[in-house]
């Protein structure tokens, strides 16, 4: 039997191992309402980790220029970001702390040294479609993060 994950209350106490344990733990949406994605606004939904019942926050943000960001945060007095999917055009780039440039869609996973500043190209993760479709992105992200039963997704235009 594995020991349940103990969540740190402060980002300085978070480790990459704990972040991956949380990402891999089975989660469910607390609220099954349709996720409505509005350009320029974040939509948030609570997640419950089934193993030990702690709460997480999933945030979906679609920029006015068509970038889509999906995040999972640990709820504390200060959010600790665990994982973020950035779906963006190939013309967009992200620069890692070591100077490496990542073009197009990418995934950030908590890193002890750099927090969420390090990204890897989405092509490193074969289970993700590089799709600007919000439902595809959320479905792939949910599968990668062990989130059961994704509610409907409705994307509004500007």
C-alpha positions in Angstrom: 0.0 0.0 0.0 1.4 3.4 -0.9 1.4 6.3 1.5 -1.0 9.1 0.6 0.6 12.3 -0.8 1.2 15.0 1.8 0.7 18.4 0.3 3.0 21.2 1.2 1.4 24.5 2.0 4.3 26.5 0.6 5.9 26.3 -2.9 9.3 26.2 -1.2 8.4 22.8 0.2 7.1 21.4 -3.0 9.2 18.7 -4.8 9.0 17.5 -8.3 8.2 14.0 -7.0 5.2 15.3 -5.0 4.0 17.4 -8.0 4.1 14.2 -10.2 2.2 12.2 -7.6 -0.5 14.8 -7.5 -0.6 15.0 -11.4 -0.9 11.2 -11.6 -3.5 10.8 -8.8 -7.0 10.2 -10.0 -9.2 13.4 -9.8 -12.8 14.3 -10.5 -14.4 17.6 -11.2 -16.3 18.9 -8.1 -18.8 20.7 -10.4 -20.1 19.0 -13.6 -21.4 22.1 -15.2 -20.2 22.8 -18.8 -16.9 24.7 -18.9 -17.6 27.9 -20.8 -14.4 29.4 -22.3 -14.6 33.1 -23.0 -11.8 35.0 -24.7 -9.8 37.1 -22.3 -11.3 35.4 -19.2 -10.3 32.5 -17.0 -12.8 29.8 -16.2 -12.1 27.8 -13.0 -13.4 24.5 -11.7 -12.5 22.6 -8.6 -11.0 19.1 -8.7 -11.1 16.6 -5.9 -8.3 14.0 -5.6 -10.1 10.7 -5.0 -7.3 9.1 -2.9 -7.2 11.6 -0.1 -9.9 14.2 -0.9 -7.7 17.3 -1.2 -8.8 20.1 -3.5 -7.1 21.4 -6.6 -8.1 24.1 -9.0 -8.3 23.7 -12.8 -8.2 26.9 -14.7 -8.8 27.3 -18.5 -7.9 30.6 -20.1 -8.2 31.5 -23.8 -6.4 34.7 -24.8 -7.9 37.2 -27.2 -5.3 36.1 -29.8 -6.3 32.4 -29.7 -3.7 31.1 -27.1 -5.2 28.5 -24.8 -3.8 27.8 -21.3 -5.0 25.0 -19.0 -3.5 24.9 -15.5 -3.8 22.8 -12.4 -3.0 24.6 -9.1 -3.0 23.4 -5.5 -5.4 25.5 -3.5 -3.5 27.3 -0.6 -3.3 30.9 0.6 -0.9 31.1 -2.4 -1.6 28.9 -5.4 1.2 26.4 -6.2 1.1 25.7 -10.0 1.7 22.1 -10.8 1.2 21.8 -14.5 0.2 24.0 -17.4 -0.6 23.3 -21.0 0.0 26.2 -23.4 -1.6 25.7 -26.8 -0.3 28.4 -29.1 0.6 29.1 -32.7 4.0 28.0 -34.0 4.9 31.7 -34.3 4.8 32.0 -30.5 7.8 31.1 -28.5 8.8 30.5 -24.8 12.3 30.9 -23.5 13.5 28.5 -20.8 15.9 29.7 -18.1 18.8 28.0 -19.9 18.0 30.1 -23.0 16.4 27.2 -25.0 13.6 28.5 -27.1 10.4 26.4 -27.4 8.2 27.3 -30.4 4.5 26.6 -30.5 2.5 24.6 -28.0 4.3 23.3 -24.9 3.8 21.9 -21.4 5.1 23.3 -18.1 5.5 21.0 -15.1 6.6 22.1 -11.7 10.4 22.3 -11.3 12.0 22.8 -7.9 14.7 25.1 -9.2 12.5 27.2 -11.6 8.9 26.7 -10.7 6.9 26.9 -13.9 9.5 28.7 -16.0 10.6 25.5 -17.8 8.6 24.2 -20.8 9.0 21.2 -23.1 7.6 21.0 -26.6 4.2 19.3 -26.8 5.8 17.0 -29.4 7.7 15.4 -26.5 4.3 14.1 -25.2 2.8 11.8 -27.8 -0.6 11.6 -26.1 -1.3 15.3 -26.8 -2.8 16.6 -30.0 -1.5 20.0 -31.0 -5.0 21.3 -31.5 -6.4 24.7 -30.9 -9.8 23.1 -30.3 -10.5 23.7 -26.6 -12.3 20.4 -26.1 -9.4 18.4 -27.6 -6.9 20.2 -25.5 -8.9 19.8 -22.3 -9.6 16.1 -23.0 -5.9 15.4 -23.7 -4.8 17.3 -20.6 -7.4 15.5 -18.5 -6.2 12.1 -19.6 -2.6 13.1 -19.0 -3.5 14.4 -15.5 -5.8 11.4 -14.5 -8.9 13.5 -14.4 -12.1 11.4 -14.8 -15.2 12.5 -16.7 -14.6 15.8 -18.4 -17.7 18.0 -18.4 -18.9 19.6 -21.7 -16.9 22.5 -23.1 -18.4 25.5 -24.8 -16.2 28.0 -26.5 -17.5 31.5 -27.1 -16.3 33.8 -29.8 -15.3 37.4 -29.3 
